Amino acid sequence: MTVAKTTAKLSMVLTAVTLSYPTPAAQTAKVANSPRFAHVVDLTHALDEDTPYIPVPSITFPFRKTPIATIAKNGVAAYRWEIHEHLGTQIDAPNHFFEGGLSLDRLPVDSLVVPLVVIDVSARAVTNPDTSLTVADVEAWERRHGRIVERAAVMMASGWDSRIKDAKAFVNADASGAMHFPGFSPEAASFLARSRDVSGIGVDTLSLDPGLDATYAAHKAWLATGKWGVELVANLREVPPVGATVFVGASKVKGATGGPVRLIAVW
Ligand SMILES: [Zn+2]
């Protein structure tokens, strides 16, 4: 076969490969059938322009994504993202509140793949959106499931993620602007850091602190101990209270105070 003929044949094969590229649905199905773990749950909300965030005048803004290249025009597709570090399912590093605290890129990687403890306060949150996860909740959980294992991440499931498509209900601000959603009490955050060897904490709401707190008391109590926190966590009520492992796929930007995270639970 001549070189020209071989090239022509190769290009036909390549065209056929391109045309038969599997649809996104087919690709997803293939991954879903992977037998590596019996259960894999995505604890991450997909980020888009409607994702709720804490409104801080002239500081925070919604996510934006605009094309900088398209396949039709450039032969390759890419977007520009406009984002701040604390938007969407994201992680807080200690330097979010403490100068000289660990930045996102310096969090020990072995603290990002850890046993997952889920404490469900959703029954209380239905009637009282200002409720906190307390030391008593931690103790009640331990009476049922045993002492929280070393290095675990402890996350609050309040059921708030069911509001994700309604940013107004998610932020839940009253006429005065005060927000109403559950979070950790500072005492519980401090207890988990100092009396249990916990690696990270998480909430399915917008903040480690309850919405009503204007002083970031739980953030400060927790991040002062050099550990991480995650917010806007999804699907925690699909994960058992004990027995799963969470992978915290934090972005690694030098000096960052936080950033988007892909959270996945497996068991
Ligand atoms: Zn935070």
Residues whose N, C-alpha, C, O or C-beta is under 5 A from the ligand:
A	BS01	ZN	D92 L208
